[in-house]
């Protein structure tokens, strides 16, 4: 099944220019810092990829503390929030910033996340409004943003009641809207690192949908492409370019992780590692699939790409966090 764009949708026909825009976005993701940027704090907006509960639980695979008084050491039910960090923790750690949700040493809290589970682009706008209603941003604030996955899946679930072209146009509109929120943050004075949405056509959810209705995974990828292309194109309107915004092209890295998964130390790139009974954020390294549930090898937090059918595990967070940290350090903020 091939999903074609409707040429009448002028609001996103320019997206073919996104490849060129990616090159031009050296101003939003290239260069090096003349003077090292040292943020005073980190603020994160987005969906569950940037969420930690008050106990440090993440919407990924959670590490646990081991009882070392036994031989061998045995896992407990207590979470080890510092291990298997999500991407915003890695960015914060690069600058010595600390989230209240994971602060085992009781350090001064210098990072916060306003991200919420299930958030879409409109929710990110509300998160920013919530924050700015009681605080202000400056050029010493580093902001991270990642959203779009929930918008893409919600649009996909309207098919075939809505035609493919209209849904792709809506995905592009959502990406453009998120770009508008990035511009909003930059205009407020913050330095922003924004990640593209993961390609939803690569998820275990997409694989199951495709098995029932061939072509559905490709459609999810098409929606993801339209979202990310529009986001990248909108970032061309950022004032001062890379002096304000750094772009992390995570969708392309995730595609490479799926294609070349052994190169990333992975043994599984298409199935959820967590047992169906361990609904996120309650999945830990003790609630992962084992033979025969896994069908192949026992699942581990570091060797399976996906935590559940839509959310990625620690290895993907590690890649994203490394990319985002590098962008924050090297972008000419």
Secondary structure, 3 states (H helix, E strand, C coil): CCCCCCCCCHHHHHHHHHHHHHHHHHHHCCCCCCCCCCCCEEEEEECHHHCECCCCCECCCECEEEECCCCCCEEEEEECCCCCCCHHHHHHHHCCCCECCCCCCCCCCCEEECCCCCCCHHHHHHHHHHHHCCCCCCCCEEEEEECCHHHHHHHHCCCCCCCHHHHHHHHHHHHHHHHHHHHHHHHCCCEEEEECCCCHHHCHHHHHHHHHCCCHHHHHHHHHHHHHHHHHHHHHHCCCHHHCEEEECHHHHHHHHHHCHHHHCCCEEEEECECCCCCCCCCECCCECCCCCCCCCCCCCCCEEECCCCCECHHHHHHHHHHHHHHHHHCCC
